Amino acid sequence: MRPLSGIPFRKMHGLGNDFVVIDARAATSPLGPADFARIADRRFGIGCDQLILLEPAGDADATMRIFNPDGGEVGACGNATRCIGALLAAEKGGNRATIRTRAGLLRAEIASDLVAVDMGLPELDWAKIPLAAPVDTARVPLDVSTIDPALPGWFSAVSMGNPHAIFFVKNAMAHDLDAIGPRLETHPIFPEKANISLVEPVGPNHFRVRVWERAAGATLACGTAACAVAVAAARLGMAAGDIRVSLPGGDLVIARSPEGRVIMRGPVATSFSGVIDPSLLAA
């Protein structure tokens, strides 16, 4: 049964990484993957990098489910977690929120106009990232000569609830991300596809990053990619302490707890709210 009236939504973003947020905590959402794809379309729908569905959670302030523009569900999104953390904390009139995700319980803390999220421990085991074969994930050899011969012949692999491949390059802007991103994302070495990051060191503990997000394409910002870059850089001895990641949409700061948990900090914003007309939804 389709709703006879529209569905309220909120449009939020973290550094331009944008989300349509639908609150289904009070009633089960009637929407499915085809609806998510229509809503995410930037010409025929509202437009977003991911659609966020909020559902009840007994052990947290809410459950956050994340859907890519193709309608497929994914396990983690750092910028979405920061947006939802800010939203839930404001509802409670406080500065903290706990969010249930497929990647586990994530905790957000708001300080002034910045939101910090504990993204948990990174996964570095090849089978859990996952990769297609046993390998040292710090430096994974890969023949990219037919994709982009200017890329290094290796990458670092990290999972932050979703798989990331990090290529350290001399100039991140010198590569055609729109051309190489789809080919690298779907390479056989990634059985569940992967997010692709081109990472340029620009100063002590500072990296410029461009990200091709699986099933979403080039994005202005990707929080889990920023976390993965910081983890990979520290693992390779390229950085230590707080790490600044400059994305096309702005900067994130990545820190590590004494236990190795990844803490991401940056701004969020609400762009607008509205109602989804039933005519947009799939039949």
C-alpha beads as a LAMMPS data file, in Angstrom:
LAMMPS data file: protein, C-alpha beads

283 atoms
282 bonds

1 atom types
1 bond types

-500.0 500.0 xlo xhi
-500.0 500.0 ylo yhi
-500.0 500.0 zlo zhi

Masses

1 110.0

Atoms # bond

1 1 1 0.000 0.000 0.000
2 1 1 1.339 3.397 -0.996
3 1 1 0.908 6.403 1.328
4 1 1 -1.952 8.720 0.329
5 1 1 -0.044 11.718 1.632
6 1 1 3.559 12.785 1.284
7 1 1 6.477 11.530 3.368
8 1 1 8.384 14.181 5.362
9 1 1 12.143 14.341 4.846
10 1 1 15.139 16.423 5.818
11 1 1 18.106 17.205 3.555
12 1 1 21.446 17.299 5.405
13 1 1 25.104 17.283 4.426
14 1 1 28.596 16.980 5.820
15 1 1 31.035 18.946 3.658
16 1 1 28.737 18.534 0.658
17 1 1 28.326 14.777 1.159
18 1 1 24.522 14.988 1.133
19 1 1 21.703 12.853 2.495
20 1 1 17.928 12.601 2.385
21 1 1 16.844 11.655 5.913
22 1 1 13.499 9.915 6.461
23 1 1 12.301 9.297 10.014
24 1 1 10.544 5.924 10.339
25 1 1 10.843 5.599 14.113
26 1 1 7.104 6.113 14.703
27 1 1 5.801 3.987 11.827
28 1 1 7.234 1.378 9.469
29 1 1 8.408 2.932 6.227
30 1 1 6.566 1.765 3.086
31 1 1 9.607 2.536 0.930
32 1 1 11.815 0.032 -0.867
33 1 1 15.008 0.030 -2.976
34 1 1 13.253 1.328 -6.109
35 1 1 11.889 4.276 -4.095
36 1 1 15.318 5.041 -2.649
37 1 1 16.803 5.127 -6.155
38 1 1 14.096 7.534 -7.363
39 1 1 14.494 9.833 -4.371
40 1 1 18.298 9.905 -4.797
41 1 1 18.108 10.884 -8.491
42 1 1 19.368 14.466 -8.824
43 1 1 17.182 15.301 -11.831
44 1 1 13.980 13.349 -11.282
45 1 1 14.020 13.123 -7.477
46 1 1 15.452 15.102 -4.562
47 1 1 19.062 14.101 -5.085
48 1 1 21.585 12.753 -2.577
49 1 1 24.693 10.651 -2.157
50 1 1 22.817 8.362 0.231
51 1 1 19.332 8.016 1.655
52 1 1 19.162 7.606 5.447
53 1 1 16.290 5.750 7.096
54 1 1 15.878 6.186 10.865
55 1 1 14.266 3.308 12.729
56 1 1 13.779 2.477 16.443
57 1 1 16.657 1.037 18.495
58 1 1 16.276 -0.254 22.032
59 1 1 19.966 0.184 22.856
60 1 1 20.515 3.523 21.095
61 1 1 18.782 6.782 20.231
62 1 1 17.950 5.415 16.768
63 1 1 18.925 2.843 14.167
64 1 1 20.425 4.364 11.025
65 1 1 20.108 2.455 7.745
66 1 1 22.059 3.717 4.731
67 1 1 21.077 3.240 1.084
68 1 1 23.139 4.102 -1.982
69 1 1 21.606 5.786 -5.077
70 1 1 21.166 2.350 -6.666
71 1 1 18.899 1.325 -3.768
72 1 1 21.452 -1.040 -2.211
73 1 1 22.083 -0.943 1.534
74 1 1 25.567 -0.336 2.961
75 1 1 26.975 -0.681 6.463
76 1 1 28.606 2.648 7.267
77 1 1 28.813 6.314 6.327
78 1 1 30.863 8.656 8.493
79 1 1 29.369 11.965 7.379
80 1 1 25.841 10.579 7.666
81 1 1 26.659 9.424 11.198
82 1 1 27.782 12.942 12.090
83 1 1 24.599 14.434 10.585
84 1 1 22.317 11.991 12.392
85 1 1 24.289 12.399 15.612
86 1 1 23.719 16.152 15.519
87 1 1 20.019 15.644 14.734
88 1 1 19.433 13.159 17.578
89 1 1 21.421 15.185 20.109
90 1 1 19.387 18.296 19.272
91 1 1 16.164 16.335 19.774
92 1 1 17.300 15.462 23.300
93 1 1 18.563 18.965 24.003
94 1 1 22.036 17.574 24.697
95 1 1 25.405 17.178 23.032
96 1 1 25.651 13.381 22.707
97 1 1 23.876 10.661 20.759
98 1 1 24.253 6.921 20.190
99 1 1 23.387 5.408 16.813
100 1 1 22.848 1.770 15.912
101 1 1 24.263 0.836 12.469
102 1 1 25.158 -2.361 10.642
103 1 1 28.747 -1.539 11.630
104 1 1 27.795 -1.503 15.328
105 1 1 27.001 1.197 17.878
106 1 1 28.482 4.602 17.011
107 1 1 28.660 7.555 19.386
108 1 1 28.546 11.205 18.418
109 1 1 29.473 14.282 20.438
110 1 1 28.724 17.881 19.493
111 1 1 31.084 20.713 20.427
112 1 1 30.185 24.167 19.107
113 1 1 29.582 23.777 15.350
114 1 1 31.582 20.541 15.000
115 1 1 30.422 16.957 15.393
116 1 1 32.799 14.185 16.425
117 1 1 31.946 10.527 15.893
118 1 1 33.680 7.461 17.281
119 1 1 33.802 5.270 14.163
120 1 1 35.182 2.264 16.026
121 1 1 38.186 0.109 15.234
122 1 1 39.396 -0.254 11.643
123 1 1 39.425 -3.710 10.076
124 1 1 42.735 -4.657 8.436
125 1 1 42.266 -8.390 7.827
126 1 1 42.032 -9.204 4.106
127 1 1 39.050 -11.545 4.554
128 1 1 37.017 -9.033 6.535
129 1 1 37.649 -5.969 4.358
130 1 1 37.110 -8.085 2.117
131 1 1 39.705 -8.781 -0.569
132 1 1 39.684 -11.738 -2.938
133 1 1 42.860 -13.429 -1.645
134 1 1 45.241 -13.434 1.345
135 1 1 47.578 -10.451 1.206
136 1 1 49.377 -7.879 3.368
137 1 1 46.706 -5.154 3.367
138 1 1 49.219 -2.385 4.142
139 1 1 50.594 -2.670 0.582
140 1 1 48.464 -4.692 -1.808
141 1 1 50.118 -5.159 -5.229
142 1 1 47.822 -4.389 -8.159
143 1 1 48.569 -4.073 -11.869
144 1 1 46.865 -0.825 -12.889
145 1 1 48.832 -0.281 -16.100
146 1 1 45.720 -0.623 -18.270
147 1 1 43.600 1.560 -15.963
148 1 1 45.970 4.438 -15.180
149 1 1 49.712 3.819 -15.587
150 1 1 50.427 6.910 -13.460
151 1 1 48.952 5.221 -10.397
152 1 1 51.285 3.294 -8.082
153 1 1 51.224 -0.455 -8.496
154 1 1 49.900 -0.973 -4.961
155 1 1 47.263 0.313 -2.574
156 1 1 46.408 0.113 1.122
157 1 1 43.183 -1.650 2.106
158 1 1 41.095 -0.726 5.151
159 1 1 37.513 -1.349 6.180
160 1 1 35.618 1.220 8.238
161 1 1 32.400 -0.779 7.976
162 1 1 32.855 -0.632 4.189
163 1 1 35.879 -1.486 2.011
164 1 1 38.403 1.188 1.029
165 1 1 41.361 1.129 -1.362
166 1 1 43.832 3.980 -0.795
167 1 1 46.249 4.983 -3.554
168 1 1 48.983 7.432 -2.458
169 1 1 49.842 9.691 -5.407
170 1 1 51.961 12.778 -6.099
171 1 1 49.052 14.860 -7.415
172 1 1 45.471 13.783 -6.723
173 1 1 44.113 16.202 -9.342
174 1 1 46.251 14.738 -12.122
175 1 1 44.107 11.596 -12.426
176 1 1 40.766 11.212 -14.211
177 1 1 38.749 9.917 -11.265
178 1 1 35.531 9.638 -13.294
179 1 1 37.300 7.285 -15.703
180 1 1 39.333 5.151 -13.320
181 1 1 36.892 5.084 -10.388
182 1 1 34.328 2.702 -11.936
183 1 1 37.042 0.324 -13.147
184 1 1 38.852 0.188 -9.826
185 1 1 35.626 -0.055 -7.797
186 1 1 34.600 -3.224 -9.648
187 1 1 38.054 -4.831 -9.917
188 1 1 37.935 -8.596 -9.144
189 1 1 40.183 -8.046 -6.126
190 1 1 37.171 -6.428 -4.398
191 1 1 34.397 -9.062 -4.063
192 1 1 32.031 -6.466 -2.567
193 1 1 33.399 -3.576 -4.663
194 1 1 35.341 -0.795 -2.932
195 1 1 35.570 2.914 -2.317
196 1 1 38.600 4.332 -4.134
197 1 1 40.688 7.170 -2.674
198 1 1 43.461 9.140 -4.397
199 1 1 45.611 10.577 -1.609
200 1 1 48.197 13.340 -1.983
201 1 1 50.478 14.245 0.945
202 1 1 50.540 18.057 1.189
203 1 1 52.201 18.648 4.561
204 1 1 52.907 17.098 7.952
205 1 1 49.832 15.052 8.950
206 1 1 47.881 16.648 6.078
207 1 1 46.511 14.896 2.973
208 1 1 44.432 16.019 0.001
209 1 1 41.914 13.322 -0.962
210 1 1 39.538 12.622 -3.828
211 1 1 37.073 9.763 -3.400
212 1 1 35.143 7.550 -5.782
213 1 1 32.381 6.032 -3.660
214 1 1 31.086 2.624 -4.703
215 1 1 27.622 2.843 -6.293
216 1 1 27.608 6.632 -5.780
217 1 1 30.517 7.983 -7.837
218 1 1 32.799 10.939 -7.169
219 1 1 31.753 12.700 -3.991
220 1 1 32.599 16.011 -2.330
221 1 1 33.379 14.203 0.914
222 1 1 33.418 10.692 2.354
223 1 1 33.845 10.313 6.099
224 1 1 34.769 6.635 6.159
225 1 1 37.310 7.272 3.374
226 1 1 38.901 10.054 5.447
227 1 1 39.136 7.613 8.374
228 1 1 40.604 4.892 6.161
229 1 1 43.185 7.313 4.727
230 1 1 44.304 8.320 8.215
231 1 1 44.579 4.676 9.304
232 1 1 46.576 3.726 6.201
233 1 1 48.901 6.738 6.468
234 1 1 49.673 6.027 10.124
235 1 1 50.190 2.332 9.389
236 1 1 52.740 3.176 6.691
237 1 1 54.580 5.667 8.923
238 1 1 53.469 8.642 6.813
239 1 1 51.644 10.426 9.665
240 1 1 51.046 10.330 13.417
241 1 1 48.641 11.971 15.832
242 1 1 45.722 14.043 14.567
243 1 1 45.497 13.926 10.768
244 1 1 43.864 16.566 8.585
245 1 1 42.098 15.266 5.488
246 1 1 41.185 17.887 2.872
247 1 1 38.321 16.764 0.618
248 1 1 36.710 18.804 -2.195
249 1 1 33.914 19.821 0.217
250 1 1 36.174 20.783 3.127
251 1 1 38.331 19.381 5.912
252 1 1 37.907 16.598 8.452
253 1 1 40.227 15.894 11.378
254 1 1 40.873 12.250 12.244
255 1 1 42.216 11.225 15.648
256 1 1 42.831 7.852 17.341
257 1 1 41.957 6.840 20.871
258 1 1 44.528 4.998 23.027
259 1 1 42.715 1.776 22.051
260 1 1 43.045 2.593 18.345
261 1 1 39.447 3.667 17.752
262 1 1 39.000 6.201 14.948
263 1 1 37.483 9.579 15.892
264 1 1 36.279 11.833 13.055
265 1 1 35.472 15.529 13.577
266 1 1 33.939 18.098 11.230
267 1 1 30.912 20.311 10.483
268 1 1 27.378 19.330 9.426
269 1 1 24.423 21.328 8.126
270 1 1 20.727 21.044 7.327
271 1 1 19.908 22.368 3.854
272 1 1 16.102 22.161 3.887
273 1 1 13.141 19.977 4.776
274 1 1 10.036 19.065 2.818
275 1 1 7.565 16.379 1.829
276 1 1 8.088 13.678 -0.798
277 1 1 5.109 13.650 -3.166
278 1 1 3.615 10.155 -3.621
279 1 1 3.934 10.542 -7.401
280 1 1 7.726 10.240 -7.055
281 1 1 7.534 6.776 -5.563
282 1 1 7.696 3.534 -7.530
283 1 1 4.374 1.908 -8.458

Bonds

1 1 1 2
2 1 2 3
3 1 3 4
4 1 4 5
5 1 5 6
6 1 6 7
7 1 7 8
8 1 8 9
9 1 9 10
10 1 10 11
11 1 11 12
12 1 12 13
13 1 13 14
14 1 14 15
15 1 15 16
16 1 16 17
17 1 17 18
18 1 18 19
19 1 19 20
20 1 20 21
21 1 21 22
22 1 22 23
23 1 23 24
24 1 24 25
25 1 25 26
26 1 26 27
27 1 27 28
28 1 28 29
29 1 29 30
30 1 30 31
31 1 31 32
32 1 32 33
33 1 33 34
34 1 34 35
35 1 35 36
36 1 36 37
37 1 37 38
38 1 38 39
39 1 39 40
40 1 40 41
41 1 41 42
42 1 42 43
43 1 43 44
44 1 44 45
45 1 45 46
46 1 46 47
47 1 47 48
48 1 48 49
49 1 49 50
50 1 50 51
51 1 51 52
52 1 52 53
53 1 53 54
54 1 54 55
55 1 55 56
56 1 56 57
57 1 57 58
58 1 58 59
59 1 59 60
60 1 60 61
61 1 61 62
62 1 62 63
63 1 63 64
64 1 64 65
65 1 65 66
66 1 66 67
67 1 67 68
68 1 68 69
69 1 69 70
70 1 70 71
71 1 71 72
72 1 72 73
73 1 73 74
74 1 74 75
75 1 75 76
76 1 76 77
77 1 77 78
78 1 78 79
79 1 79 80
80 1 80 81
81 1 81 82
82 1 82 83
83 1 83 84
84 1 84 85
85 1 85 86
86 1 86 87
87 1 87 88
88 1 88 89
89 1 89 90
90 1 90 91
91 1 91 92
92 1 92 93
93 1 93 94
94 1 94 95
95 1 95 96
96 1 96 97
97 1 97 98
98 1 98 99
99 1 99 100
100 1 100 101
101 1 101 102
102 1 102 103
103 1 103 104
104 1 104 105
105 1 105 106
106 1 106 107
107 1 107 108
108 1 108 109
109 1 109 110
110 1 110 111
111 1 111 112
112 1 112 113
113 1 113 114
114 1 114 115
115 1 115 116
116 1 116 117
117 1 117 118
118 1 118 119
119 1 119 120
120 1 120 121
121 1 121 122
122 1 122 123
123 1 123 124
124 1 124 125
125 1 125 126
126 1 126 127
127 1 127 128
128 1 128 129
129 1 129 130
130 1 130 131
131 1 131 132
132 1 132 133
133 1 133 134
134 1 134 135
135 1 135 136
136 1 136 137
137 1 137 138
138 1 138 139
139 1 139 140
140 1 140 141
141 1 141 142
142 1 142 143
143 1 143 144
144 1 144 145
145 1 145 146
146 1 146 147
147 1 147 148
148 1 148 149
149 1 149 150
150 1 150 151
151 1 151 152
152 1 152 153
153 1 153 154
154 1 154 155
155 1 155 156
156 1 156 157
157 1 157 158
158 1 158 159
159 1 159 160
160 1 160 161
161 1 161 162
162 1 162 163
163 1 163 164
164 1 164 165
165 1 165 166
166 1 166 167
167 1 167 168
168 1 168 169
169 1 169 170
170 1 170 171
171 1 171 172
172 1 172 173
173 1 173 174
174 1 174 175
175 1 175 176
176 1 176 177
177 1 177 178
178 1 178 179
179 1 179 180
180 1 180 181
181 1 181 182
182 1 182 183
183 1 183 184
184 1 184 185
185 1 185 186
186 1 186 187
187 1 187 188
188 1 188 189
189 1 189 190
190 1 190 191
191 1 191 192
192 1 192 193
193 1 193 194
194 1 194 195
195 1 195 196
196 1 196 197
197 1 197 198
198 1 198 199
199 1 199 200
200 1 200 201
201 1 201 202
202 1 202 203
203 1 203 204
204 1 204 205
205 1 205 206
206 1 206 207
207 1 207 208
208 1 208 209
209 1 209 210
210 1 210 211
211 1 211 212
212 1 212 213
213 1 213 214
214 1 214 215
215 1 215 216
216 1 216 217
217 1 217 218
218 1 218 219
219 1 219 220
220 1 220 221
221 1 221 222
222 1 222 223
223 1 223 224
224 1 224 225
225 1 225 226
226 1 226 227
227 1 227 228
228 1 228 229
229 1 229 230
230 1 230 231
231 1 231 232
232 1 232 233
233 1 233 234
234 1 234 235
235 1 235 236
236 1 236 237
237 1 237 238
238 1 238 239
239 1 239 240
240 1 240 241
241 1 241 242
242 1 242 243
243 1 243 244
244 1 244 245
245 1 245 246
246 1 246 247
247 1 247 248
248 1 248 249
249 1 249 250
250 1 250 251
251 1 251 252
252 1 252 253
253 1 253 254
254 1 254 255
255 1 255 256
256 1 256 257
257 1 257 258
258 1 258 259
259 1 259 260
260 1 260 261
261 1 261 262
262 1 262 263
263 1 263 264
264 1 264 265
265 1 265 266
266 1 266 267
267 1 267 268
268 1 268 269
269 1 269 270
270 1 270 271
271 1 271 272
272 1 272 273
273 1 273 274
274 1 274 275
275 1 275 276
276 1 276 277
277 1 277 278
278 1 278 279
279 1 279 280
280 1 280 281
281 1 281 282
282 1 282 283
